């Protein structure tokens, strides 16, 4: 059994810090100051449990672990889970960001709920449409000159 099976984020952070002989201040410095030592302490004690995408990235930098690994631990997945998965897991942080935005915006949440119900082929069509719509919106509008 791997060390991270059923190991929560707080225990994982504490274990990595012990293994690497890091203090909370070290994690803060390694993250470029993007996570405070008191926030690291809150994670270890289990007080801070719903970390933002930015905090997960900063914590990964501070601990010098991969963002993917930290996201898997934060979601409660073991190392075995990552090895067993054949699907690319590189989009986890994007999904966390979408989750954060969907909490703020109900229309984004509704769109995501409907899209996940679709089969993969239809999701691909929706993705192409949204990308095309996004490109059209970003193109500068030409002004017509009246002569």
N, C-alpha and C positions, 0 to 999 in steps of 0.2 A: 504494500500500500504506500502511495506517495505521501510526502509530508504535508502536501496541501489539500489532500482529500478532506472535505468538510471543514477545512481551516478557514475561518473568517478573515476578513480584511484586517481587523485589529491584531489578531494573533500573527498573521502573515507579516505585517509591518514590524511588529515587535521582534519576530524571529529573524527577519532580514537585518534589522538594525543590530541585533546581538551578534549574528554571524559576521557582519562587516565592521563590528565595533564602532557603530555610529551613534552619536548623540542626536537629540532632537535638533540642536543647533546645526549639526553637520548636515542634516537633511535639509534644513532651511537654506544653508549656504549653497549646497549642491543644486538646489532647485532655482537658484538665482533670486532667492527671496520671494518666490511666488507662492510659497506656503510657509506659514509661521510655525515656530516651534510649539506654540500653544495649540495650533490646529493639529499638528502631528500628535501631540499628547491627547487631544480629544478623540482622534482616530483610534489610538492604542487603547484608550479607556472605553471605547465603544459609544461615546457620546455623539461623535460625528459619524453618521452612517450613510447619509445621502450626498455623496460628494459630486460636485459638478465635473464636467469634462475637463475644465481648466485645472481643477484641484487634482484630479487623477493624473493628468499629464505632469503636473509639478511634482507630485509625490513619486511618480515613476522616475523622473529625473533625479530627484533627491535621494532615492534609494539605489539608483543606477540599475534598475530592472526595466525590462521591456514594458511598454504601455500595454501590449497585448496580454502579457502575463498578469499585470495588475488588474486589468479589466476582467479577465477570467476569474481571478480571486474575488474581486468585488461582486461579481455575479454569482459566486458560490460554486464555480466550476473547478474541478481538479485538473492536474496536469494530464491525467488520463483522458479527460474530456477533450482537451486540446489535441492530443495525439489521435483520438478516435474520430475526430471531425475531418471530413473531406472537404467541407465548405470553407472558403476563405473567411477568416475571422478579422480581417483588417478593417472592417467597417463598424466595429463595435463602438468606437468613439463617435463616429458619425451618428449611429443610432442613439447614443446617449444625448448627443446634441439635439437630435430630432425630438427625443422624449422631452427634453427641457423646453423646447420651443412649443411642443404640442400642449404642454401644461399652460403656457402663457396664451396660446392662440387656439381656440376651439375649432376653427376651420381647418387648421393643420392637422389636428387630431382626427377630425372627421375624414379628411382626405386619406390619411394613413390607414385608418380603420377599413375604409372601402378598398384601398389598393391591396392590402394584405389578403383580402378574401379572393382576389383574382388568381387564376393559374399563371404560372411563370411566363407563358407566351403572351398573355394579355398584359401582364405587368411590363413586359418589354415594349409593347406598343404604347402604353401609357408613358413610360419613361422617354421614348423618342418624341412623343407629342409635347411633353413638358419641356424637354430640352429645346425643341423647335420654338415653342412659345416663349421661352426665356430669351433665346437669341433674337427673336423678332422684337421683343420689348426693349432689348439693350441697343439695337441699331438706332443711330441718331436719325431723327426725322428730318427729311429734306424740306426746306421751305420753298414753296412755289412762289415765283415772282410774278406779280401782276404787272403786265406791260401796258 
